[in-house]
Amino acid sequence: MIYHSKRIIAESGTFDGYLKVENGVITDLVRSDVEVLPADVDFGDATIIPGIIDTHNHGYMGWNPDKMENGEKEVTGYVKAVASVGVTSIFPTVTDEKGAFVNVVKVAEKDPDGARIMGIHSEGPYLNRVGEKGVDQGHPDPDPAFIEKMLADAKGMLKLVAIAPELPGAKEVIRQLNQNNVRVAYAHSNMTYEEAREAFKWGISVITHTANVMSGLHHRNMGGLGAAILDDEVYNELICDGLHVRNEMMDIIMRVKHNAFDKIMMISDNTHFGGFPAGRYSGGFAGDCFISDEGFCLTDTGRLAGSAKPVIFGMKNLVKNMGMPLETVCRMSALNPAAVYGFGDRKGSLRVGKDADFAVIDDDFNCLYTYREGRKVYDCSVDTDLLNHECLDKCRVG
C-alpha cells in the first residue's frame, strides 16, 4: 500500500510525499518532488504522524482495563477506544490485587483491533502522598511476595511499577523489580529534594506524571519536583493538557531539564471517564468525579483524579498554545517512550524498517484514521460510537 499526504512527520523530517507499507512494515518514504507514485490512499492536507505511545493510561470512553467484572471484554473495548485518539501502542495502567494483569495478558495475546498492548504499568499499590486536597486512606507497605505475584501474572509484560520510595521496604522492592527488567517510577511521594535524589540512585528511572502528586518547587525548598527536573538521568512522564501542569511550568521544565526532548514522555493519565461528556460520575478510583467542560477530572474535595483528555489533546496544546514544532512533540509522544521501554527499533517514528504505526489527523488534531502495523484499526467514518454505554448509563449521576 502507498499512502500520500502533503505533510508526513517522519524521523528524518517533515515532507510532502508517500509512505509505502508492505506486510505491516514501512518499506519506503518518498518525497513528492523527487518521484510521483500511484497512491492507493491519498490523505491530502491531513497530516500523518507517528502512532502515539501512551504508557500511563487507566481507561477511556468508559472502558476500564482494571475492572474485573467484564473480563477480557473490558480490555478489548479499551484498546479500540484509545485507537480513536491516535494511540497505536499502550501500557494499560492496572493493579493486580484482583488479578487484572491476567485479562490484559490474554487480550494482548489475541491482538484485537486497536492499540497494541506493549506492556503493563502498575501505578502502585505502594503510593503515599495525598497532597493537593487529597484524603489519606492509608496504603500497604511494599511486599516482595506480592511483587513476585505481579511478575508471574504479567508473564514478562510488566514494564513499569510506580512507587513512593519513602515507604518501608521500598528500596528492596525497587532492586527486586530492576533485577526482573522492570523500570521503577517515583510516584505519589512526600520526599524532599535531597531524599528524592538519593532514592533515584536505588534504581528509579522514571518520574510519574511530573509535577503532580509530589512536593512542589519553592525557591528555598526544591521538593520532589526539583529533583525530577534537575536529575539528568531520570525520564519524565508529563501530562501536557495544560490543566494538570500549567503551560508556564511546562516551559520551565523543558528549559531546565537536560536533554528535555529526549527525556520527556507525554502521557494521558486518562481515567475510564475520559471521552465522556462533562458531568458527574460515580465509580472513580477516588469516589465520585466531576468532569468539567475544560477537561478537569475532580473529586468532591477538588483533587485532580486522573485526566479526561488524551495525549493528542496535549499535543494540540503544545503546538497551538506553546508554539512547539510538531516534530518535537511527536518525539515526546512516540519515539521517547518507545526508546525508554526497549522497542524503539520497531516503533515510535516513521522510518524505513519500522512498523507502520501511524495516525492521520486534521489541522485541529482530530484523529481521522489510525493504522497499527499497516492495519487500519480506527476509521472516523465507520467507528462512530465506541463508548461503553453500559458504564455511561450506570455511572452518570443526574
VOLUMTOR-537416 format. One record per residue (C-alpha): residue in three letters; chain; x, y, z. Coordinates in nm, 4 decimals. Layout:
<rs>
{ALA, A, {X, Y, Z}}
...
</rs>
This chain:
<rs>
{MET, A, {0.0000, 0.0000, 0.0000}}
{ILE, A, {0.1131, 0.3516, -0.0815}}
{TYR, A, {-0.0226, 0.6422, 0.1251}}
{HIS, A, {0.0143, 1.0064, 0.0245}}
{SER, A, {-0.0018, 1.3138, 0.2435}}
{LYS, A, {0.1126, 1.6715, 0.1988}}
{ARG, A, {0.2600, 1.6503, 0.5475}}
{ILE, A, {0.4301, 1.3376, 0.6759}}
{ILE, A, {0.6120, 1.3692, 1.0108}}
{ALA, A, {0.8981, 1.1258, 0.9598}}
{GLU, A, {1.2039, 1.0694, 1.1770}}
{SER, A, {1.4124, 1.2403, 0.9095}}
{GLY, A, {1.1860, 1.5457, 0.8889}}
{THR, A, {0.8530, 1.6685, 0.7520}}
{PHE, A, {0.7721, 1.6374, 0.3842}}
{ASP, A, {0.5023, 1.6115, 0.1182}}
{GLY, A, {0.5206, 1.2610, -0.0175}}
{TYR, A, {0.4485, 0.8938, 0.0127}}
{LEU, A, {0.4571, 0.6266, 0.2798}}
{LYS, A, {0.4983, 0.2774, 0.1366}}
{VAL, A, {0.3920, -0.0200, 0.3509}}
{GLU, A, {0.4347, -0.3916, 0.2926}}
{ASN, A, {0.3430, -0.6656, 0.5406}}
{GLY, A, {0.2877, -0.4125, 0.8145}}
{VAL, A, {0.6317, -0.2524, 0.7814}}
{ILE, A, {0.7424, 0.0786, 0.6271}}
{THR, A, {0.9447, -0.0072, 0.3175}}
{ASP, A, {0.9960, 0.3392, 0.1692}}
{LEU, A, {0.9464, 0.7106, 0.2290}}
{VAL, A, {0.9463, 0.9139, -0.0905}}
{ARG, A, {0.9289, 1.2911, -0.1359}}
{SER, A, {0.6797, 1.4001, -0.4000}}
{ASP, A, {0.9289, 1.6458, -0.5502}}
{VAL, A, {1.1616, 1.3525, -0.6172}}
{GLU, A, {0.9154, 1.0991, -0.7540}}
{VAL, A, {0.5392, 1.0780, -0.8086}}
{LEU, A, {0.3956, 0.7429, -0.7031}}
{PRO, A, {0.0491, 0.5958, -0.7643}}
{ALA, A, {-0.1058, 0.6335, -0.4186}}
{ASP, A, {-0.3594, 0.3756, -0.3036}}
{VAL, A, {-0.4841, 0.6211, -0.0412}}
{ASP, A, {-0.4471, 0.9994, -0.0605}}
{PHE, A, {-0.4943, 1.1836, 0.2692}}
{GLY, A, {-0.4397, 1.5209, 0.1030}}
{ASP, A, {-0.3973, 1.8020, 0.3551}}
{ALA, A, {-0.4342, 1.5727, 0.6562}}
{THR, A, {-0.1115, 1.5046, 0.8469}}
{ILE, A, {0.0437, 1.1635, 0.9034}}
{ILE, A, {0.2070, 1.1423, 1.2475}}
{PRO, A, {0.3795, 0.8517, 1.4231}}
{GLY, A, {0.1345, 0.6454, 1.6258}}
{ILE, A, {0.1068, 0.7721, 1.9825}}
{ILE, A, {0.2535, 0.5524, 2.2570}}
{ASP, A, {0.0696, 0.6077, 2.5861}}
{THR, A, {0.2431, 0.4343, 2.8760}}
{HIS, A, {0.0187, 0.5736, 3.1527}}
{ASN, A, {-0.3495, 0.5258, 3.0796}}
{HIS, A, {-0.6153, 0.3869, 3.3164}}
{GLY, A, {-0.9019, 0.3709, 3.0667}}
{TYR, A, {-1.1046, 0.5604, 2.8088}}
{MET, A, {-1.4649, 0.6033, 2.6898}}
{GLY, A, {-1.5981, 0.4014, 2.9817}}
{TRP, A, {-1.3651, 0.1058, 2.9259}}
{ASN, A, {-1.1610, 0.0230, 3.2355}}
{PRO, A, {-0.8898, -0.2451, 3.1962}}
{ASP, A, {-0.8646, -0.2690, 3.5751}}
{LYS, A, {-1.2284, -0.3770, 3.6062}}
{MET, A, {-1.2715, -0.7493, 3.6512}}
{GLU, A, {-1.6479, -0.7983, 3.6092}}
{ASN, A, {-1.6465, -0.7918, 3.2285}}
{GLY, A, {-1.3196, -0.9782, 3.1914}}
{GLU, A, {-1.1425, -0.9558, 2.8580}}
{LYS, A, {-1.4311, -0.7572, 2.7046}}
{GLU, A, {-1.3265, -0.4552, 2.9086}}
{VAL, A, {-0.9693, -0.4631, 2.7781}}
{THR, A, {-1.0801, -0.5293, 2.4193}}
{GLY, A, {-1.3118, -0.2277, 2.4228}}
{TYR, A, {-1.0348, -0.0214, 2.5768}}
{VAL, A, {-0.7682, -0.0851, 2.3113}}
{LYS, A, {-1.0195, 0.0030, 2.0394}}
{ALA, A, {-1.1247, 0.3213, 2.2184}}
{VAL, A, {-0.7719, 0.4557, 2.2597}}
{ALA, A, {-0.7024, 0.3916, 1.8911}}
{SER, A, {-0.9671, 0.6554, 1.8167}}
{VAL, A, {-0.7309, 0.9201, 1.9543}}
{GLY, A, {-0.4250, 0.8084, 1.7583}}
{VAL, A, {-0.2775, 0.5612, 2.0076}}
{THR, A, {-0.1101, 0.2624, 1.8445}}
{SER, A, {0.0800, 0.1260, 2.1458}}
{ILE, A, {-0.0448, 0.1210, 2.5040}}
{PHE, A, {0.0547, 0.0220, 2.8551}}
{PRO, A, {-0.2752, -0.0417, 3.0351}}
{THR, A, {-0.2281, 0.1051, 3.3823}}
{VAL, A, {-0.3767, -0.1552, 3.6140}}
{THR, A, {-0.3124, -0.3066, 3.9539}}
{ASP, A, {-0.3072, -0.6765, 4.0296}}
{GLU, A, {-0.4796, -0.7093, 4.3660}}
{LYS, A, {-0.7812, -0.8661, 4.1935}}
{GLY, A, {-0.5846, -1.0288, 3.9135}}
{ALA, A, {-0.6288, -0.7656, 3.6401}}
{PHE, A, {-0.2915, -0.8494, 3.4852}}
{VAL, A, {-0.4292, -1.1821, 3.3655}}
{ASN, A, {-0.7011, -1.0223, 3.1493}}
{VAL, A, {-0.4541, -0.7784, 2.9964}}
{VAL, A, {-0.2145, -1.0592, 2.9045}}
{LYS, A, {-0.4935, -1.2665, 2.7467}}
{VAL, A, {-0.6101, -0.9770, 2.5281}}
{ALA, A, {-0.2521, -0.8919, 2.4304}}
{GLU, A, {-0.2073, -1.2484, 2.3078}}
{LYS, A, {-0.5263, -1.2300, 2.0976}}
{ASP, A, {-0.4343, -0.8914, 1.9463}}
{PRO, A, {-0.7797, -0.7451, 1.8661}}
{ASP, A, {-0.8396, -0.4311, 1.6579}}
{GLY, A, {-0.6960, -0.1308, 1.8361}}
{ALA, A, {-0.3725, -0.0255, 2.0014}}
{ARG, A, {-0.1191, -0.2999, 2.0609}}
{ILE, A, {-0.0566, -0.3783, 2.4275}}
{MET, A, {0.3197, -0.3413, 2.4611}}
{GLY, A, {0.3386, -0.3817, 2.8363}}
{ILE, A, {0.1704, -0.3324, 3.1708}}
{HIS, A, {0.2114, -0.0338, 3.4017}}
{SER, A, {0.1210, -0.0711, 3.7691}}
{GLU, A, {0.0772, 0.2643, 3.9437}}
{GLY, A, {0.1018, 0.1385, 4.2979}}
{PRO, A, {-0.0290, -0.0136, 4.5116}}
{TYR, A, {0.2606, 0.1368, 4.7084}}
{LEU, A, {0.1817, 0.5097, 4.6968}}
{ASN, A, {0.1935, 0.7703, 4.9702}}
{ARG, A, {0.1415, 1.1397, 4.9011}}
{VAL, A, {-0.2109, 1.2763, 4.9371}}
{GLY, A, {-0.1348, 1.6456, 4.8897}}
{GLU, A, {-0.3359, 1.8750, 4.6643}}
{LYS, A, {-0.6619, 1.8302, 4.8574}}
{GLY, A, {-0.6245, 1.4549, 4.8904}}
{VAL, A, {-0.7612, 1.2389, 5.1671}}
{ASP, A, {-0.5262, 0.9856, 5.3251}}
{GLN, A, {-0.6958, 0.6473, 5.3087}}
{GLY, A, {-0.3874, 0.4526, 5.4109}}
{HIS, A, {-0.1650, 0.2355, 5.1981}}
{PRO, A, {0.0063, -0.1051, 5.2094}}
{ASP, A, {0.3804, -0.1320, 5.2575}}
{PRO, A, {0.5884, -0.2877, 4.9782}}
{ASP, A, {0.5749, -0.6665, 4.9824}}
{PRO, A, {0.8299, -0.8739, 4.7864}}
{ALA, A, {0.5871, -1.1690, 4.7774}}
{PHE, A, {0.3205, -0.9603, 4.6055}}
{ILE, A, {0.5796, -0.8310, 4.3604}}
{GLU, A, {0.6525, -1.1925, 4.2709}}
{LYS, A, {0.2790, -1.2465, 4.2066}}
{MET, A, {0.2734, -0.9399, 3.9800}}
{LEU, A, {0.5712, -1.0676, 3.7846}}
{ALA, A, {0.4179, -1.4129, 3.7463}}
{ASP, A, {0.0743, -1.2845, 3.6396}}
{ALA, A, {0.2261, -1.0427, 3.3874}}
{LYS, A, {0.4189, -1.3179, 3.2071}}
{GLY, A, {0.7008, -1.0854, 3.1090}}
{MET, A, {0.4757, -0.7909, 3.0206}}
{LEU, A, {0.5282, -0.5844, 3.3372}}
{LYS, A, {0.7308, -0.2844, 3.2201}}
{LEU, A, {0.6778, -0.0174, 3.4867}}
{VAL, A, {0.5858, -0.0033, 3.8545}}
{ALA, A, {0.5284, 0.3318, 4.0243}}
{ILE, A, {0.6141, 0.3532, 4.3940}}
{ALA, A, {0.6614, 0.6040, 4.6770}}
{PRO, A, {1.0218, 0.5279, 4.7752}}
{GLU, A, {0.9860, 0.6507, 5.1357}}
{LEU, A, {0.7659, 0.3524, 5.2273}}
{PRO, A, {0.9240, 0.0800, 5.4422}}
{GLY, A, {1.0915, -0.1851, 5.2287}}
{ALA, A, {1.0733, 0.0207, 4.9064}}
{LYS, A, {1.4472, 0.0087, 4.8435}}
{GLU, A, {1.4486, -0.3715, 4.8397}}
{VAL, A, {1.1413, -0.3903, 4.6141}}
{ILE, A, {1.2950, -0.1417, 4.3691}}
{ARG, A, {1.6009, -0.3651, 4.3443}}
{GLN, A, {1.3781, -0.6706, 4.3012}}
{LEU, A, {1.1923, -0.5099, 4.0110}}
{ASN, A, {1.5104, -0.3883, 3.8427}}
{GLN, A, {1.6542, -0.7395, 3.8623}}
{ASN, A, {1.3491, -0.8533, 3.6648}}
{ASN, A, {1.3989, -0.5858, 3.3960}}
{VAL, A, {1.1097, -0.3717, 3.5209}}
{ARG, A, {1.1534, 0.0038, 3.5376}}
{VAL, A, {1.0516, 0.1769, 3.8594}}
{ALA, A, {0.8926, 0.5212, 3.8771}}
{TYR, A, {0.8968, 0.7810, 4.1540}}
{ALA, A, {0.5303, 0.8469, 4.2332}}
{HIS, A, {0.2863, 0.9947, 4.4857}}
{SER, A, {0.5682, 1.0806, 4.7234}}
{ASN, A, {0.6241, 1.3234, 5.0112}}
{MET, A, {1.0032, 1.3072, 4.9799}}
{THR, A, {1.2143, 1.6203, 4.9945}}
{TYR, A, {1.4547, 1.7163, 4.7177}}
{GLU, A, {1.7517, 1.5567, 4.8937}}
{GLU, A, {1.5611, 1.2391, 4.9778}}
{ALA, A, {1.4314, 1.2009, 4.6238}}
{ARG, A, {1.7754, 1.2456, 4.4643}}
{GLU, A, {1.9097, 0.9741, 4.6941}}
{ALA, A, {1.6159, 0.7423, 4.6135}}
{PHE, A, {1.6782, 0.7775, 4.2411}}
{LYS, A, {2.0141, 0.6056, 4.2977}}
{TRP, A, {1.8347, 0.2931, 4.4200}}
{GLY, A, {1.7139, 0.2161, 4.0663}}
{ILE, A, {1.4365, 0.4659, 3.9910}}
{SER, A, {1.4498, 0.5733, 3.6267}}
{VAL, A, {1.1071, 0.7275, 3.5552}}
{ILE, A, {0.9098, 1.0121, 3.7137}}
{THR, A, {0.5339, 0.9515, 3.7272}}
{HIS, A, {0.3291, 1.2469, 3.5900}}
{THR, A, {0.5999, 1.5031, 3.6669}}
{ALA, A, {0.4849, 1.7855, 3.8988}}
{ASN, A, {0.1640, 1.6115, 4.0016}}
{VAL, A, {0.1291, 1.4443, 4.3431}}
{MET, A, {0.4790, 1.5298, 4.4629}}
{SER, A, {0.6248, 1.8026, 4.6814}}
{GLY, A, {0.6450, 2.1165, 4.4724}}
{LEU, A, {0.9066, 2.3684, 4.3695}}
{HIS, A, {0.9935, 2.6569, 4.6048}}
{HIS, A, {1.2976, 2.8817, 4.5941}}
{ARG, A, {1.4119, 2.7601, 4.9375}}
{ASN, A, {1.2705, 2.4084, 4.9133}}
{MET, A, {1.3148, 2.2380, 4.5773}}
{GLY, A, {1.0916, 1.9416, 4.6596}}
{GLY, A, {1.0406, 1.6246, 4.4617}}
{LEU, A, {0.9667, 1.8291, 4.1517}}
{GLY, A, {1.3060, 1.9970, 4.1737}}
{ALA, A, {1.4712, 1.6571, 4.1962}}
{ALA, A, {1.2703, 1.5305, 3.8996}}
{ILE, A, {1.3817, 1.8055, 3.6646}}
{LEU, A, {1.7394, 1.8576, 3.7898}}
{ASP, A, {1.8387, 1.4903, 3.7772}}
{ASP, A, {1.9873, 1.4300, 3.4328}}
{GLU, A, {1.9304, 1.0555, 3.4254}}
{VAL, A, {1.5618, 1.0037, 3.5034}}
{TYR, A, {1.2924, 1.0136, 3.2349}}
{ASN, A, {0.9875, 1.2318, 3.2924}}
{GLU, A, {0.6264, 1.1440, 3.2235}}
{LEU, A, {0.4336, 1.4649, 3.1582}}
{ILE, A, {0.0619, 1.5328, 3.1187}}
{CYS, A, {0.0572, 1.8119, 2.8609}}
{ASP, A, {-0.3107, 1.9102, 2.8635}}
{GLY, A, {-0.2322, 2.2478, 3.0246}}
{LEU, A, {-0.4637, 2.1558, 3.3126}}
{HIS, A, {-0.2508, 1.9247, 3.5257}}
{VAL, A, {0.0575, 2.1371, 3.4747}}
{ARG, A, {0.0302, 2.4988, 3.3642}}
{ASN, A, {0.1918, 2.5764, 3.0324}}
{GLU, A, {0.4307, 2.8146, 3.2080}}
{MET, A, {0.5539, 2.5350, 3.4349}}
{MET, A, {0.5944, 2.3017, 3.1377}}
{ASP, A, {0.8028, 2.5748, 2.9763}}
{ILE, A, {1.0244, 2.5849, 3.2860}}
{ILE, A, {1.0575, 2.2055, 3.2893}}
{MET, A, {1.1522, 2.1919, 2.9223}}
{ARG, A, {1.4068, 2.4714, 2.9595}}
{VAL, A, {1.5685, 2.3323, 3.2744}}
{LYS, A, {1.5684, 1.9572, 3.2092}}
{HIS, A, {1.8913, 1.8419, 3.0470}}
{ASN, A, {1.8142, 1.6946, 2.7027}}
{ALA, A, {1.4464, 1.7573, 2.7762}}
{PHE, A, {1.3199, 1.6481, 2.4382}}
{ASP, A, {1.4908, 1.3111, 2.4787}}
{LYS, A, {1.3805, 1.2673, 2.8396}}
{ILE, A, {1.0121, 1.3713, 2.8395}}
{MET, A, {0.7399, 1.1177, 2.7588}}
{MET, A, {0.3908, 1.2524, 2.7000}}
{ILE, A, {0.1174, 1.0583, 2.8805}}
{SER, A, {-0.2572, 1.0977, 2.9242}}
{ASP, A, {-0.3211, 0.9501, 3.2727}}
{ASN, A, {-0.6757, 0.9052, 3.1402}}
{THR, A, {-0.9367, 0.7564, 3.3672}}
{HIS, A, {-1.2148, 0.5488, 3.2125}}
{PHE, A, {-1.4316, 0.8643, 3.2265}}
{GLY, A, {-1.2115, 1.0209, 2.9584}}
{GLY, A, {-1.4146, 1.0803, 2.6432}}
{PHE, A, {-1.7416, 1.1103, 2.8413}}
{PRO, A, {-1.9499, 1.4293, 2.8286}}
{ALA, A, {-1.8963, 1.6861, 3.1036}}
{GLY, A, {-2.0871, 1.5938, 3.4189}}
{ARG, A, {-2.0779, 1.3987, 3.7410}}
{TYR, A, {-1.9932, 1.0277, 3.7527}}
{SER, A, {-1.9772, 0.7637, 4.0221}}
{GLY, A, {-1.7313, 0.4776, 4.0433}}
{GLY, A, {-1.3996, 0.6572, 4.0022}}
{PHE, A, {-1.0893, 0.5254, 4.1756}}
{ALA, A, {-1.1188, 0.8113, 4.4257}}
{GLY, A, {-1.5006, 0.8046, 4.4507}}
{ASP, A, {-1.7397, 1.0275, 4.2610}}
{CYS, A, {-1.5797, 1.2505, 3.9975}}
{PHE, A, {-1.6780, 1.5629, 3.8098}}
{ILE, A, {-1.5657, 1.6094, 3.4501}}
{SER, A, {-1.5573, 1.9802, 3.3738}}
{ASP, A, {-1.6134, 2.1423, 3.0352}}
{GLU, A, {-1.2440, 2.2236, 3.0004}}
{GLY, A, {-1.1426, 1.8667, 3.0862}}
{PHE, A, {-1.0616, 1.8528, 3.4575}}
{CYS, A, {-1.1451, 1.5294, 3.6392}}
{LEU, A, {-1.2034, 1.6253, 4.0038}}
{THR, A, {-1.3180, 1.4609, 4.3266}}
{ASP, A, {-1.5577, 1.6276, 4.5713}}
{THR, A, {-1.2576, 1.7691, 4.7576}}
{GLY, A, {-1.1278, 1.9352, 4.4410}}
{ARG, A, {-0.8434, 1.6903, 4.3996}}
{LEU, A, {-0.7323, 1.6004, 4.0489}}
{ALA, A, {-0.8300, 1.2378, 3.9916}}
{GLY, A, {-0.6638, 1.1421, 3.6663}}
{SER, A, {-0.7249, 1.3015, 3.3300}}
{ALA, A, {-1.0135, 1.3271, 3.0880}}
{LYS, A, {-0.8056, 1.4339, 2.7868}}
{PRO, A, {-0.5945, 1.2061, 2.5636}}
{VAL, A, {-0.2332, 1.2604, 2.4596}}
{ILE, A, {-0.3411, 1.4084, 2.1261}}
{PHE, A, {-0.5125, 1.6924, 2.3167}}
{GLY, A, {-0.1822, 1.7625, 2.4898}}
{MET, A, {-0.0063, 1.7608, 2.1529}}
{LYS, A, {-0.2502, 2.0239, 2.0297}}
{ASN, A, {-0.1829, 2.2330, 2.3394}}
{LEU, A, {0.1938, 2.2183, 2.2918}}
{VAL, A, {0.1742, 2.3086, 1.9229}}
{LYS, A, {-0.1040, 2.5674, 1.9205}}
{ASN, A, {-0.0664, 2.7294, 2.2607}}
{MET, A, {0.3042, 2.6900, 2.3290}}
{GLY, A, {0.4324, 2.7172, 1.9724}}
{MET, A, {0.6319, 2.3944, 1.9745}}
{PRO, A, {0.7213, 2.2219, 1.6453}}
{LEU, A, {0.5051, 1.9168, 1.5772}}
{GLU, A, {0.8215, 1.7187, 1.5012}}
{THR, A, {0.9462, 1.7776, 1.8577}}
{VAL, A, {0.6079, 1.6977, 2.0068}}
{CYS, A, {0.5902, 1.3696, 1.8131}}
{ARG, A, {0.9257, 1.2730, 1.9568}}
{MET, A, {0.7837, 1.3079, 2.3085}}
{SER, A, {0.4553, 1.1344, 2.2237}}
{ALA, A, {0.6049, 0.8346, 2.0443}}
{LEU, A, {0.9793, 0.7924, 1.9956}}
{ASN, A, {1.0911, 0.8629, 2.3520}}
{PRO, A, {0.8652, 0.6081, 2.5228}}
{ALA, A, {0.9497, 0.3509, 2.2545}}
{ALA, A, {1.3203, 0.4012, 2.3214}}
{VAL, A, {1.2881, 0.4041, 2.7015}}
{TYR, A, {1.0939, 0.0776, 2.7145}}
{GLY, A, {1.3035, -0.1096, 2.4644}}
{PHE, A, {1.1114, -0.1149, 2.1377}}
{GLY, A, {1.2435, 0.1968, 1.9652}}
{ASP, A, {1.3923, -0.0197, 1.6917}}
{ARG, A, {1.0403, -0.1164, 1.5816}}
{LYS, A, {0.8111, 0.1651, 1.6868}}
{GLY, A, {0.7935, 0.5328, 1.7759}}
{SER, A, {0.8714, 0.7007, 1.4452}}
{LEU, A, {0.8143, 0.6774, 1.0720}}
{ARG, A, {1.1293, 0.5243, 0.9320}}
{VAL, A, {1.2063, 0.2525, 0.6800}}
{GLY, A, {1.2118, -0.0859, 0.8536}}
{LYS, A, {0.9848, 0.0135, 1.1405}}
{ASP, A, {0.6274, -0.0969, 1.1975}}
{ALA, A, {0.3710, 0.1057, 1.0040}}
{ASP, A, {0.2160, 0.2617, 1.3145}}
{PHE, A, {0.0664, 0.5988, 1.2310}}
{ALA, A, {-0.2322, 0.8261, 1.2789}}
{VAL, A, {-0.3882, 1.0674, 1.0334}}
{ILE, A, {-0.5020, 1.3951, 1.1892}}
{ASP, A, {-0.6645, 1.7154, 1.0688}}
{ASP, A, {-0.5440, 2.0686, 1.1459}}
{ASP, A, {-0.7389, 2.0722, 1.4732}}
{PHE, A, {-0.5774, 1.7475, 1.5932}}
{ASN, A, {-0.8844, 1.5336, 1.5413}}
{CYS, A, {-0.7859, 1.1766, 1.4635}}
{LEU, A, {-0.9293, 1.0617, 1.1314}}
{TYR, A, {-0.7634, 0.7217, 1.0934}}
{THR, A, {-0.5251, 0.5059, 1.2935}}
{TYR, A, {-0.3066, 0.2334, 1.1452}}
{ARG, A, {-0.1154, -0.0181, 1.3535}}
{GLU, A, {0.1385, -0.2383, 1.1762}}
{GLY, A, {-0.0255, -0.1409, 0.8488}}
{ARG, A, {-0.3710, -0.2445, 0.9676}}
{LYS, A, {-0.6429, 0.0178, 0.9913}}
{VAL, A, {-0.7703, -0.0061, 1.3485}}
{TYR, A, {-0.9732, 0.3162, 1.3559}}
{ASP, A, {-1.1762, 0.4955, 1.0893}}
{CYS, A, {-1.3710, 0.8052, 1.1957}}
{SER, A, {-1.6365, 0.7425, 0.9298}}
{VAL, A, {-1.7011, 0.3848, 1.0474}}
{ASP, A, {-1.6160, 0.3724, 1.4194}}
{THR, A, {-1.8643, 0.6398, 1.5169}}
{ASP, A, {-1.9642, 0.5106, 1.8604}}
{LEU, A, {-1.7012, 0.3418, 2.0741}}
{LEU, A, {-1.8428, 0.4472, 2.4116}}
{ASN, A, {-1.9145, 0.1867, 2.6755}}
{HIS, A, {-2.2804, 0.2800, 2.7158}}
{GLU, A, {-2.3302, 0.0343, 2.9997}}
{CYS, A, {-2.0711, 0.2279, 3.2021}}
{LEU, A, {-2.2061, 0.5661, 3.0900}}
{ASP, A, {-2.5623, 0.4811, 3.1954}}
{LYS, A, {-2.4545, 0.3209, 3.5219}}
{CYS, A, {-2.2064, 0.5873, 3.6335}}
{ARG, A, {-2.3681, 0.9112, 3.5186}}
{VAL, A, {-2.5188, 1.0951, 3.8159}}
{GLY, A, {-2.8300, 1.3031, 3.7448}}
</rs>
